[in-house]
Amino acid sequence: GAVIGKQLGGDAGLVIGALVGGGIGYLIGNEIDTRRENLAKLSKEEKIEVVSQNIVQNDNQVLSQNSNEKVDSKNVIGDSFTVFSDEEQFALNSSNLSKKSEQVFGKIANEYKNSDKKILIIGHTDDSGNSSYNQKLSEDRAKNVGDIFSKNGVKKSNIYFLGAGENNPIANNNTIEGASKNRRVEIVILKTVDEQYE
């Protein structure tokens, strides 16, 4: 599981793969569609962008794939999403969320407060600063979002953290806008081994 998970992207993929290999899989099926509908409503209300991705297992590789791309549903083993807005979620060299981002993640957390779903929160940074500093900063960002989930009723035992550091940029770090986009968290929803696949 850890080996195939590495294909998903650096240490983030390694941890996800280890969870799969260790008997924890992903929530799939209608619940993903319902969650994406709720996130779409939230994105309109809050004027934010929510990018969802399927986590697909194919030929012993675990890959993330745009949720709009056609894929055989039997290969979809999970779901992840990232929130973007016009205002920065995290300032440069900070693990503190902006006020708006706190509110948004609080509303997202409410979706899971009565659930026993496992939630993996992956923190990311831009590439300013050295790698070890960015690794710690990304972990702190993930933990701060996890604290918001916990304060909004999600069980602490269901929240997992991972710092991906600067290793998985999604935008150009040489621009202010791109670096701001790279300072983000990704939410991956996991399922317990005793749940049935839909």
TIRO-2110 file (N, C-alpha, C; in Angstrom, 1 decimal):
// TIRO-2110
0.8, -1.2, 0.0, N, 1, A
0.0, 0.0, 0.0, CA, 1, A
0.8, 1.2, 0.0, C, 1, A
1.9, 1.3, 0.8, N, 2, A
2.8, 2.4, 0.9, CA, 2, A
3.5, 2.6, -0.4, C, 2, A
3.9, 1.6, -1.1, N, 3, A
4.6, 1.7, -2.4, CA, 3, A
3.7, 2.2, -3.5, C, 3, A
2.5, 1.7, -3.6, N, 4, A
1.6, 2.2, -4.7, CA, 4, A
1.1, 3.6, -4.3, C, 4, A
1.0, 3.9, -3.1, N, 5, A
0.5, 5.2, -2.7, CA, 5, A
1.5, 6.3, -3.0, C, 5, A
2.8, 5.9, -3.1, N, 6, A
3.8, 6.9, -3.4, CA, 6, A
3.5, 7.6, -4.8, C, 6, A
2.8, 6.9, -5.7, N, 7, A
2.4, 7.4, -7.0, CA, 7, A
1.5, 8.6, -6.9, C, 7, A
0.8, 8.7, -5.8, N, 8, A
-0.2, 9.8, -5.6, CA, 8, A
0.5, 11.1, -5.4, C, 8, A
1.7, 11.1, -4.9, N, 9, A
2.5, 12.3, -4.7, CA, 9, A
3.3, 12.4, -3.4, C, 9, A
4.5, 12.1, -3.5, N, 10, A
5.4, 12.3, -2.4, CA, 10, A
5.0, 11.6, -1.1, C, 10, A
5.3, 12.2, 0.0, N, 11, A
5.0, 11.6, 1.3, CA, 11, A
3.5, 11.5, 1.5, C, 11, A
2.7, 12.4, 0.9, N, 12, A
1.2, 12.3, 1.1, CA, 12, A
0.7, 11.0, 0.5, C, 12, A
1.2, 10.7, -0.7, N, 13, A
0.8, 9.4, -1.3, CA, 13, A
1.3, 8.2, -0.5, C, 13, A
2.5, 8.4, 0.1, N, 14, A
3.0, 7.3, 0.9, CA, 14, A
2.1, 7.0, 2.1, C, 14, A
1.6, 8.0, 2.8, N, 15, A
0.8, 7.8, 3.9, CA, 15, A
-0.6, 7.3, 3.5, C, 15, A
-1.1, 7.8, 2.4, N, 16, A
-2.4, 7.3, 1.9, CA, 16, A
-2.3, 5.8, 1.5, C, 16, A
-1.2, 5.5, 0.8, N, 17, A
-1.0, 4.1, 0.5, CA, 17, A
-0.8, 3.2, 1.7, C, 17, A
-0.2, 3.7, 2.7, N, 18, A
0.0, 2.9, 3.9, CA, 18, A
-1.3, 2.7, 4.6, C, 18, A
-2.2, 3.7, 4.6, N, 19, A
-3.5, 3.5, 5.2, CA, 19, A
-4.3, 2.5, 4.4, C, 19, A
-4.3, 2.5, 3.1, N, 20, A
-5.0, 1.5, 2.3, CA, 20, A
-4.4, 0.1, 2.6, C, 20, A
-3.1, 0.0, 2.6, N, 21, A
-2.4, -1.2, 2.8, CA, 21, A
-2.7, -1.8, 4.2, C, 21, A
-2.9, -0.9, 5.1, N, 22, A
-3.1, -1.3, 6.5, CA, 22, A
-4.5, -1.6, 6.8, C, 22, A
-5.4, -1.6, 5.8, N, 23, A
-6.8, -1.9, 6.1, CA, 23, A
-7.7, -0.8, 6.2, C, 23, A
-7.3, 0.4, 6.0, N, 24, A
-8.2, 1.6, 6.0, CA, 24, A
-8.3, 2.0, 4.5, C, 24, A
-9.5, 2.0, 4.0, N, 25, A
-9.7, 2.4, 2.6, CA, 25, A
-10.4, 3.8, 2.5, C, 25, A
-11.0, 4.0, 1.4, N, 26, A
-11.7, 5.3, 1.1, CA, 26, A
-13.2, 5.1, 1.0, C, 26, A
-13.9, 6.2, 1.4, N, 27, A
-15.3, 6.2, 1.2, CA, 27, A
-15.6, 6.4, -0.3, C, 27, A
-16.4, 5.6, -0.9, N, 28, A
-16.7, 5.8, -2.3, CA, 28, A
-18.2, 5.7, -2.5, C, 28, A
-18.7, 6.1, -3.6, N, 29, A
-20.1, 6.0, -4.0, CA, 29, A
-20.9, 7.2, -3.8, C, 29, A
-22.2, 7.1, -3.5, N, 30, A
-23.1, 8.2, -3.5, CA, 30, A
-22.8, 9.2, -2.5, C, 30, A
-22.1, 8.8, -1.4, N, 31, A
-21.7, 9.8, -0.4, CA, 31, A
-20.8, 10.9, -0.9, C, 31, A
-19.9, 10.5, -1.8, N, 32, A
-19.0, 11.4, -2.5, CA, 32, A
-19.8, 12.5, -3.2, C, 32, A
-20.8, 12.0, -4.0, N, 33, A
-21.6, 12.9, -4.8, CA, 33, A
-22.3, 13.9, -3.9, C, 33, A
-22.9, 13.4, -2.8, N, 34, A
-23.6, 14.2, -1.9, CA, 34, A
-22.7, 15.3, -1.3, C, 34, A
-21.5, 14.9, -0.9, N, 35, A
-20.5, 15.8, -0.3, CA, 35, A
-20.1, 16.9, -1.3, C, 35, A
-19.9, 16.4, -2.6, N, 36, A
-19.5, 17.4, -3.6, CA, 36, A
-20.6, 18.4, -3.9, C, 36, A
-21.9, 17.9, -3.8, N, 37, A
-23.0, 18.9, -4.0, CA, 37, A
-23.0, 19.9, -2.9, C, 37, A
-22.8, 19.4, -1.7, N, 38, A
-22.8, 20.4, -0.5, CA, 38, A
-21.7, 21.4, -0.6, C, 38, A
-20.5, 20.9, -1.1, N, 39, A
-19.4, 21.8, -1.2, CA, 39, A
-19.6, 22.8, -2.3, C, 39, A
-20.3, 22.4, -3.4, N, 40, A
-20.6, 23.3, -4.5, CA, 40, A
-21.6, 24.4, -4.0, C, 40, A
-22.5, 24.1, -3.1, N, 41, A
-23.4, 25.1, -2.5, CA, 41, A
-22.6, 26.1, -1.7, C, 41, A
-21.7, 25.5, -0.9, N, 42, A
-20.9, 26.3, 0.0, CA, 42, A
-20.0, 27.2, -0.8, C, 42, A
-19.4, 26.7, -1.9, N, 43, A
-18.6, 27.6, -2.7, CA, 43, A
-19.3, 28.8, -3.3, C, 43, A
-20.6, 28.6, -3.6, N, 44, A
-21.4, 29.7, -4.1, CA, 44, A
-21.7, 30.7, -3.0, C, 44, A
-22.0, 30.2, -1.8, N, 45, A
-22.3, 31.1, -0.7, CA, 45, A
-21.1, 31.9, -0.3, C, 45, A
-20.0, 31.3, -0.2, N, 46, A
-18.8, 31.9, 0.3, CA, 46, A
-17.9, 32.5, -0.8, C, 46, A
-18.3, 32.3, -2.0, N, 47, A
-17.5, 32.9, -3.2, CA, 47, A
-16.1, 32.3, -3.1, C, 47, A
-16.0, 31.0, -3.0, N, 48, A
-14.7, 30.3, -3.0, CA, 48, A
-14.7, 29.3, -4.1, C, 48, A
-13.6, 28.7, -4.4, N, 49, A
-13.5, 27.6, -5.4, CA, 49, A
-13.1, 26.3, -4.6, C, 49, A
-13.8, 25.3, -4.9, N, 50, A
-13.5, 24.0, -4.3, CA, 50, A
-13.1, 23.0, -5.4, C, 50, A
-11.9, 22.5, -5.4, N, 51, A
-11.4, 21.6, -6.4, CA, 51, A
-11.4, 20.2, -5.9, C, 51, A
-12.3, 19.3, -6.5, N, 52, A
-12.4, 17.9, -6.0, CA, 52, A
-11.6, 17.0, -7.0, C, 52, A
-11.1, 16.0, -6.4, N, 53, A
-10.3, 15.0, -7.2, CA, 53, A
-10.8, 13.6, -6.8, C, 53, A
-10.9, 12.7, -7.8, N, 54, A
-11.0, 11.3, -7.5, CA, 54, A
-9.6, 10.7, -7.2, C, 54, A
-9.6, 9.8, -6.3, N, 55, A
-8.4, 9.0, -6.0, CA, 55, A
-8.7, 7.7, -6.7, C, 55, A
-7.9, 7.4, -7.7, N, 56, A
-8.1, 6.2, -8.5, CA, 56, A
-7.0, 5.2, -8.4, C, 56, A
-7.4, 3.9, -8.3, N, 57, A
-6.5, 2.8, -8.3, CA, 57, A
-6.6, 2.1, -9.6, C, 57, A
-5.4, 2.0, -10.3, N, 58, A
-5.4, 1.4, -11.6, CA, 58, A
-4.1, 0.8, -11.9, C, 58, A
-4.1, -0.5, -12.2, N, 59, A
-2.8, -1.2, -12.5, CA, 59, A
-1.8, -1.0, -11.3, C, 59, A
-2.3, -1.2, -10.1, N, 60, A
-1.5, -1.1, -8.9, CA, 60, A
-0.8, 0.2, -8.7, C, 60, A
-1.4, 1.3, -9.2, N, 61, A
-1.0, 2.6, -9.0, CA, 61, A
-2.2, 3.4, -8.4, C, 61, A
-1.9, 4.3, -7.4, N, 62, A
-2.9, 5.2, -6.8, CA, 62, A
-2.6, 6.6, -7.3, C, 62, A
-3.6, 7.1, -8.1, N, 63, A
-3.4, 8.4, -8.7, CA, 63, A
-4.5, 9.4, -8.3, C, 63, A
-4.3, 10.7, -8.3, N, 64, A
-5.3, 11.6, -8.2, CA, 64, A
-5.7, 12.1, -9.6, C, 64, A
-7.0, 12.3, -9.8, N, 65, A
-7.5, 12.6, -11.1, CA, 65, A
-8.7, 13.6, -11.0, C, 65, A
-8.7, 14.6, -11.9, N, 66, A
-9.8, 15.6, -11.9, CA, 66, A
-11.1, 14.9, -11.8, C, 66, A
-12.0, 15.4, -11.0, N, 67, A
-13.3, 14.7, -10.8, CA, 67, A
-14.2, 14.8, -12.0, C, 67, A
-13.9, 15.7, -13.0, N, 68, A
-14.7, 15.9, -14.2, CA, 68, A
-14.2, 14.9, -15.3, C, 68, A
-13.1, 14.3, -15.1, N, 69, A
-12.6, 13.3, -16.1, CA, 69, A
-13.4, 12.0, -16.0, C, 69, A
-13.6, 11.4, -17.1, N, 70, A
-14.4, 10.1, -17.1, CA, 70, A
-13.4, 9.0, -16.5, C, 70, A
-14.0, 8.2, -15.7, N, 71, A
-13.2, 7.1, -15.1, CA, 71, A
-14.2, 6.0, -14.7, C, 71, A
-13.8, 4.8, -14.8, N, 72, A
-14.6, 3.7, -14.4, CA, 72, A
-14.8, 3.8, -12.9, C, 72, A
-16.1, 3.8, -12.4, N, 73, A
-16.4, 4.1, -11.0, CA, 73, A
-15.8, 3.0, -10.1, C, 73, A
-15.6, 1.8, -10.6, N, 74, A
-15.1, 0.7, -9.8, CA, 74, A
-13.6, 1.0, -9.4, C, 74, A
-12.9, 1.9, -10.2, N, 75, A
-11.5, 2.2, -9.9, CA, 75, A
-11.4, 3.4, -8.9, C, 75, A
-12.5, 4.1, -8.7, N, 76, A
-12.4, 5.2, -7.7, CA, 76, A
-12.4, 4.7, -6.3, C, 76, A
-11.4, 4.9, -5.6, N, 77, A
-11.2, 4.4, -4.2, CA, 77, A
-11.3, 5.6, -3.2, C, 77, A
-11.5, 6.8, -3.6, N, 78, A
-11.5, 7.9, -2.6, CA, 78, A
-11.8, 9.2, -3.2, C, 78, A
-11.7, 10.2, -2.4, N, 79, A
-12.1, 11.6, -2.7, CA, 79, A
-11.2, 12.5, -1.9, C, 79, A
-10.8, 13.6, -2.6, N, 80, A
-10.1, 14.7, -1.9, CA, 80, A
-10.6, 16.0, -2.4, C, 80, A
-10.4, 17.0, -1.6, N, 81, A
-10.8, 18.4, -2.1, CA, 81, A
-9.9, 19.4, -1.5, C, 81, A
-9.7, 20.5, -2.3, N, 82, A
-8.9, 21.7, -1.8, CA, 82, A
-9.7, 22.9, -2.0, C, 82, A
-9.7, 23.8, -1.0, N, 83, A
-10.4, 25.1, -1.1, CA, 83, A
-9.5, 26.2, -1.5, C, 83, A
-10.0, 27.1, -2.4, N, 84, A
-9.2, 28.3, -2.8, CA, 84, A
-10.2, 29.5, -2.7, C, 84, A
-9.6, 30.6, -2.4, N, 85, A
-10.4, 31.9, -2.4, CA, 85, A
-9.5, 33.0, -2.9, C, 85, A
-10.1, 34.1, -3.1, N, 86, A
-9.4, 35.3, -3.6, CA, 86, A
-8.4, 35.8, -2.5, C, 86, A
-8.8, 35.6, -1.2, N, 87, A
-7.9, 36.0, -0.2, CA, 87, A
-7.0, 34.9, 0.3, C, 87, A
-5.8, 35.2, 0.8, N, 88, A
-4.9, 34.1, 1.2, CA, 88, A
-5.5, 33.3, 2.3, C, 88, A
-5.3, 32.0, 2.3, N, 89, A
-5.7, 31.2, 3.4, CA, 89, A
-4.7, 31.3, 4.5, C, 89, A
-3.4, 31.3, 4.1, N, 90, A
-2.3, 31.4, 5.0, CA, 90, A
-1.3, 32.5, 4.5, C, 90, A
-0.9, 33.4, 5.4, N, 91, A
0.1, 34.4, 5.0, CA, 91, A
1.4, 33.7, 4.9, C, 91, A
2.3, 34.3, 4.3, N, 92, A
3.7, 33.8, 4.1, CA, 92, A
4.3, 33.5, 5.5, C, 92, A
4.9, 32.4, 5.7, N, 93, A
5.5, 31.9, 6.9, CA, 93, A
4.6, 31.8, 8.1, C, 93, A
3.3, 31.6, 7.8, N, 94, A
2.3, 31.5, 8.9, CA, 94, A
1.5, 30.3, 8.8, C, 94, A
1.1, 29.7, 9.9, N, 95, A
0.2, 28.5, 10.0, CA, 95, A
-1.2, 29.0, 10.4, C, 95, A
-1.4, 30.3, 10.6, N, 96, A
-2.7, 30.7, 11.1, CA, 96, A
-3.6, 31.0, 9.9, C, 96, A
-4.8, 30.5, 9.9, N, 97, A
-5.7, 30.7, 8.9, CA, 97, A
-6.3, 32.1, 8.9, C, 97, A
-6.7, 32.7, 7.8, N, 98, A
-7.4, 34.0, 7.7, CA, 98, A
-8.8, 33.7, 8.3, C, 98, A
-9.4, 34.8, 8.8, N, 99, A
-10.7, 34.7, 9.4, CA, 99, A
-11.7, 34.0, 8.5, C, 99, A
-11.7, 34.4, 7.2, N, 100, A
-12.7, 33.8, 6.3, CA, 100, A
-12.4, 32.3, 6.1, C, 100, A
-11.2, 32.0, 6.0, N, 101, A
-10.8, 30.5, 5.9, CA, 101, A
-11.3, 29.8, 7.1, C, 101, A
-11.1, 30.3, 8.3, N, 102, A
-11.6, 29.7, 9.5, CA, 102, A
-13.1, 29.4, 9.4, C, 102, A
-13.8, 30.4, 9.0, N, 103, A
-15.3, 30.2, 8.8, CA, 103, A
-15.6, 29.1, 7.8, C, 103, A
-14.9, 29.1, 6.7, N, 104, A
-15.2, 28.2, 5.6, CA, 104, A
-14.9, 26.7, 6.1, C, 104, A
-13.7, 26.5, 6.7, N, 105, A
-13.4, 25.2, 7.2, CA, 105, A
-14.3, 24.8, 8.4, C, 105, A
-14.8, 25.7, 9.1, N, 106, A
-15.8, 25.4, 10.2, CA, 106, A
-17.0, 24.9, 9.6, C, 106, A
-17.5, 25.5, 8.5, N, 107, A
-18.7, 25.0, 7.8, CA, 107, A
-18.5, 23.6, 7.2, C, 107, A
-17.3, 23.4, 6.6, N, 108, A
-17.0, 22.1, 6.1, CA, 108, A
-17.0, 21.1, 7.2, C, 108, A
-16.4, 21.4, 8.3, N, 109, A
-16.3, 20.5, 9.4, CA, 109, A
-17.7, 20.0, 9.9, C, 109, A
-18.7, 21.0, 9.8, N, 110, A
-20.0, 20.6, 10.3, CA, 110, A
-20.6, 19.5, 9.5, C, 110, A
-20.1, 19.2, 8.3, N, 111, A
-20.6, 18.1, 7.5, CA, 111, A
-20.2, 16.8, 8.1, C, 111, A
-19.2, 16.8, 9.0, N, 112, A
-18.7, 15.5, 9.5, CA, 112, A
-18.8, 15.4, 11.0, C, 112, A
-19.5, 16.3, 11.6, N, 113, A
-19.5, 16.3, 13.1, CA, 113, A
-20.3, 15.1, 13.7, C, 113, A
-21.2, 14.6, 12.9, N, 114, A
-22.0, 13.4, 13.4, CA, 114, A
-21.6, 12.1, 12.7, C, 114, A
-20.4, 12.2, 12.1, N, 115, A
-19.9, 11.1, 11.3, CA, 115, A
-18.7, 10.4, 12.0, C, 115, A
-18.4, 9.2, 11.6, N, 116, A
-17.3, 8.5, 12.1, CA, 116, A
-16.2, 8.3, 11.0, C, 116, A
-16.3, 9.2, 9.9, N, 117, A
-15.4, 9.1, 8.8, CA, 117, A
-14.0, 9.5, 9.3, C, 117, A
-13.0, 8.9, 8.7, N, 118, A
-11.6, 9.3, 9.0, CA, 118, A
-11.2, 10.4, 8.0, C, 118, A
-10.6, 11.4, 8.5, N, 119, A
-10.2, 12.6, 7.7, CA, 119, A
-8.7, 12.8, 7.8, C, 119, A
-8.1, 12.8, 6.6, N, 120, A
-6.7, 13.1, 6.5, CA, 120, A
-6.5, 14.5, 6.0, C, 120, A
-5.8, 15.4, 6.7, N, 121, A
-5.6, 16.8, 6.4, CA, 121, A
-4.1, 16.9, 6.0, C, 121, A
-3.8, 17.3, 4.7, N, 122, A
-2.5, 17.5, 4.2, CA, 122, A
-2.1, 18.9, 4.1, C, 122, A
-1.1, 19.4, 4.8, N, 123, A
-0.7, 20.8, 4.7, CA, 123, A
0.4, 20.9, 3.6, C, 123, A
0.4, 22.1, 2.9, N, 124, A
1.4, 22.4, 1.9, CA, 124, A
1.9, 23.8, 2.1, C, 124, A
3.1, 24.1, 1.5, N, 125, A
3.7, 25.4, 1.5, CA, 125, A
4.2, 25.8, 0.1, C, 125, A
4.6, 27.1, 0.0, N, 126, A
5.3, 27.5, -1.2, CA, 126, A
6.7, 27.1, -1.0, C, 126, A
7.6, 27.5, -1.9, N, 127, A
9.0, 27.0, -1.8, CA, 127, A
10.0, 28.1, -1.2, C, 127, A
9.4, 29.1, -0.6, N, 128, A
10.3, 30.1, 0.1, CA, 128, A
10.7, 29.5, 1.4, C, 128, A
11.9, 29.8, 1.8, N, 129, A
12.4, 29.2, 3.1, CA, 129, A
13.1, 27.8, 2.8, C, 129, A
13.7, 27.2, 3.8, N, 130, A
14.4, 25.9, 3.5, CA, 130, A
13.4, 24.8, 3.7, C, 130, A
13.7, 23.6, 3.2, N, 131, A
12.8, 22.5, 3.2, CA, 131, A
12.4, 22.0, 4.5, C, 131, A
13.3, 22.0, 5.5, N, 132, A
12.9, 21.5, 6.8, CA, 132, A
12.0, 22.4, 7.5, C, 132, A
12.2, 23.7, 7.3, N, 133, A
11.2, 24.7, 7.9, CA, 133, A
9.9, 24.6, 7.2, C, 133, A
9.8, 24.4, 5.9, N, 134, A
8.6, 24.3, 5.2, CA, 134, A
7.8, 23.0, 5.6, C, 134, A
8.6, 21.9, 5.9, N, 135, A
8.0, 20.7, 6.3, CA, 135, A
7.2, 20.9, 7.7, C, 135, A
7.9, 21.6, 8.6, N, 136, A
7.2, 21.8, 9.9, CA, 136, A
6.0, 22.8, 9.7, C, 136, A
6.2, 23.8, 8.9, N, 137, A
5.1, 24.8, 8.7, CA, 137, A
3.9, 24.1, 8.1, C, 137, A
4.1, 23.1, 7.1, N, 138, A
3.0, 22.4, 6.5, CA, 138, A
2.3, 21.6, 7.5, C, 138, A
3.0, 20.9, 8.4, N, 139, A
2.4, 20.1, 9.5, CA, 139, A
1.5, 21.0, 10.4, C, 139, A
2.1, 22.2, 10.7, N, 140, A
1.3, 23.1, 11.6, CA, 140, A
0.0, 23.6, 10.9, C, 140, A
0.1, 23.8, 9.6, N, 141, A
-1.1, 24.2, 8.9, CA, 141, A
-2.2, 23.1, 8.9, C, 141, A
-1.7, 21.9, 8.7, N, 142, A
-2.7, 20.8, 8.7, CA, 142, A
-3.3, 20.7, 10.1, C, 142, A
-2.5, 20.8, 11.2, N, 143, A
-3.0, 20.7, 12.5, CA, 143, A
-4.0, 21.8, 12.9, C, 143, A
-3.7, 23.0, 12.4, N, 144, A
-4.6, 24.1, 12.7, CA, 144, A
-6.0, 23.9, 12.0, C, 144, A
-6.0, 23.4, 10.8, N, 145, A
-7.3, 23.0, 10.2, CA, 145, A
-7.9, 21.9, 11.0, C, 145, A
-7.1, 20.9, 11.4, N, 146, A
-7.7, 19.8, 12.2, CA, 146, A
-8.3, 20.3, 13.5, C, 146, A
-7.7, 21.3, 14.1, N, 147, A
-8.3, 21.9, 15.3, CA, 147, A
-9.6, 22.5, 15.1, C, 147, A
-9.8, 23.1, 13.9, N, 148, A
-11.1, 23.7, 13.5, CA, 148, A
-12.1, 22.6, 13.4, C, 148, A
-11.7, 21.5, 12.8, N, 149, A
-12.6, 20.3, 12.6, CA, 149, A
-13.0, 19.8, 14.0, C, 149, A
-12.0, 19.7, 14.9, N, 150, A
-12.3, 19.2, 16.2, CA, 150, A
-13.2, 20.1, 17.0, C, 150, A
-13.0, 21.5, 16.9, N, 151, A
-13.8, 22.4, 17.6, CA, 151, A
-15.3, 22.4, 17.1, C, 151, A
-15.4, 21.9, 15.9, N, 152, A
-16.8, 21.9, 15.3, CA, 152, A
-17.4, 20.5, 15.4, C, 152, A
-16.9, 19.7, 16.3, N, 153, A
-17.6, 18.4, 16.6, CA, 153, A
-17.0, 17.2, 16.0, C, 153, A
-16.0, 17.2, 15.2, N, 154, A
-15.4, 16.0, 14.6, CA, 154, A
-14.5, 15.4, 15.7, C, 154, A
-14.6, 14.1, 15.9, N, 155, A
-13.8, 13.4, 16.9, CA, 155, A
-12.3, 13.5, 16.6, C, 155, A
-11.5, 13.9, 17.6, N, 156, A
-10.1, 14.0, 17.4, CA, 156, A
-9.5, 12.7, 16.9, C, 156, A
-10.0, 11.6, 17.3, N, 157, A
-9.5, 10.3, 16.9, CA, 157, A
-9.7, 10.0, 15.4, C, 157, A
-10.6, 10.8, 14.8, N, 158, A
-10.8, 10.6, 13.4, CA, 158, A
-10.0, 11.5, 12.5, C, 158, A
-9.2, 12.3, 13.1, N, 159, A
-8.5, 13.3, 12.3, CA, 159, A
-7.0, 12.9, 12.2, C, 159, A
-6.5, 12.9, 11.0, N, 160, A
-5.1, 12.5, 10.8, CA, 160, A
-4.4, 13.7, 10.1, C, 160, A
-3.1, 13.9, 10.4, N, 161, A
-2.4, 15.1, 9.8, CA, 161, A
-1.2, 14.6, 9.0, C, 161, A
-0.8, 15.4, 8.0, N, 162, A
0.4, 15.1, 7.2, CA, 162, A
0.9, 16.4, 6.7, C, 162, A
2.2, 16.7, 6.8, N, 163, A
2.8, 17.8, 6.2, CA, 163, A
3.5, 17.4, 4.9, C, 163, A
3.2, 18.0, 3.8, N, 164, A
3.8, 17.7, 2.5, CA, 164, A
4.9, 18.7, 2.2, C, 164, A
5.1, 19.7, 3.0, N, 165, A
6.1, 20.7, 2.7, CA, 165, A
5.9, 21.4, 1.4, C, 165, A
7.0, 21.6, 0.7, N, 166, A
6.9, 22.3, -0.6, CA, 166, A
6.9, 21.4, -1.8, C, 166, A
6.7, 20.1, -1.5, N, 167, A
7.0, 19.1, -2.5, CA, 167, A
5.9, 18.9, -3.6, C, 167, A
4.7, 19.4, -3.4, N, 168, A
3.6, 19.2, -4.3, CA, 168, A
3.0, 20.5, -4.7, C, 168, A
3.7, 21.4, -5.4, N, 169, A
3.1, 22.7, -5.8, CA, 169, A
2.1, 22.5, -6.9, C, 169, A
1.0, 23.3, -6.9, N, 170, A
0.0, 23.2, -8.0, CA, 170, A
0.0, 24.5, -8.8, C, 170, A
0.9, 25.5, -8.4, N, 171, A
0.9, 26.7, -9.2, CA, 171, A
2.4, 27.2, -9.2, C, 171, A
2.6, 28.2, -9.9, N, 172, A
4.0, 28.8, -10.1, CA, 172, A
4.4, 29.5, -8.9, C, 172, A
5.4, 29.0, -8.2, N, 173, A
5.9, 29.7, -6.9, CA, 173, A
6.6, 31.0, -7.2, C, 173, A
6.9, 31.3, -8.5, N, 174, A
7.6, 32.6, -8.8, CA, 174, A
6.6, 33.7, -9.0, C, 174, A
5.3, 33.5, -8.8, N, 175, A
4.4, 34.6, -8.8, CA, 175, A
3.7, 34.7, -7.4, C, 175, A
3.2, 35.9, -7.0, N, 176, A
2.6, 36.0, -5.7, CA, 176, A
1.3, 35.2, -5.7, C, 176, A
0.5, 35.2, -6.7, N, 177, A
-0.7, 34.4, -6.8, CA, 177, A
-0.4, 33.0, -6.7, C, 177, A
0.6, 32.5, -7.4, N, 178, A
0.9, 31.1, -7.4, CA, 178, A
1.4, 30.6, -6.1, C, 178, A
2.3, 31.4, -5.5, N, 179, A
2.8, 31.0, -4.1, CA, 179, A
1.7, 30.9, -3.1, C, 179, A
0.7, 31.9, -3.2, N, 180, A
-0.4, 31.9, -2.3, CA, 180, A
-1.3, 30.6, -2.5, C, 180, A
-1.5, 30.2, -3.7, N, 181, A
-2.2, 29.0, -4.0, CA, 181, A
-1.6, 27.8, -3.4, C, 181, A
-0.2, 27.8, -3.4, N, 182, A
0.5, 26.6, -2.9, CA, 182, A
0.5, 26.5, -1.4, C, 182, A
0.1, 27.6, -0.7, N, 183, A
0.0, 27.6, 0.8, CA, 183, A
-1.5, 27.2, 1.1, C, 183, A
-1.7, 25.9, 1.2, N, 184, A
-3.0, 25.3, 1.2, CA, 184, A
-3.1, 24.1, 2.1, C, 184, A
-4.3, 23.6, 2.3, N, 185, A
-4.5, 22.2, 2.8, CA, 185, A
-5.4, 21.4, 1.9, C, 185, A
-5.2, 20.1, 1.9, N, 186, A
-6.0, 19.2, 1.1, CA, 186, A
-6.7, 18.3, 2.1, C, 186, A
-8.0, 18.0, 1.9, N, 187, A
-8.8, 17.2, 2.7, CA, 187, A
-9.0, 15.9, 2.0, C, 187, A
-8.7, 14.8, 2.6, N, 188, A
-8.9, 13.4, 2.0, CA, 188, A
-9.8, 12.7, 3.0, C, 188, A
-10.9, 12.1, 2.5, N, 189, A
-11.9, 11.4, 3.4, CA, 189, A
-11.6, 10.0, 3.3, C, 189, A
-11.4, 9.3, 4.4, N, 190, A
-11.1, 7.9, 4.5, CA, 190, A
-12.3, 7.2, 5.1, C, 190, A
-12.4, 5.9, 4.9, N, 191, A
-13.4, 5.1, 5.5, CA, 191, A
-12.8, 4.0, 6.4, C, 191, A
-13.5, 3.6, 7.4, N, 192, A
-13.0, 2.5, 8.3, CA, 192, A
-13.2, 1.2, 7.6, C, 192, A
-12.4, 0.2, 8.0, N, 193, A
-12.4, -1.1, 7.3, CA, 193, A
-13.7, -1.8, 7.4, C, 193, A
-14.5, -1.5, 8.4, N, 194, A
-15.7, -2.3, 8.5, CA, 194, A
-16.9, -1.7, 7.8, C, 194, A
-16.7, -0.6, 7.1, N, 195, A
-17.7, 0.0, 6.2, CA, 195, A
-17.8, -0.8, 4.9, C, 195, A
-19.0, -0.8, 4.4, N, 196, A
-19.2, -1.5, 3.1, CA, 196, A
-19.0, -0.6, 2.0, C, 196, A
-18.4, -1.0, 0.9, N, 197, A
-18.3, -0.2, -0.3, CA, 197, A
-19.7, -0.1, -0.9, C, 197, A
-20.0, 1.1, -1.5, N, 198, A
-21.3, 1.3, -2.1, CA, 198, A
-21.3, 0.9, -3.6, C, 198, A
END
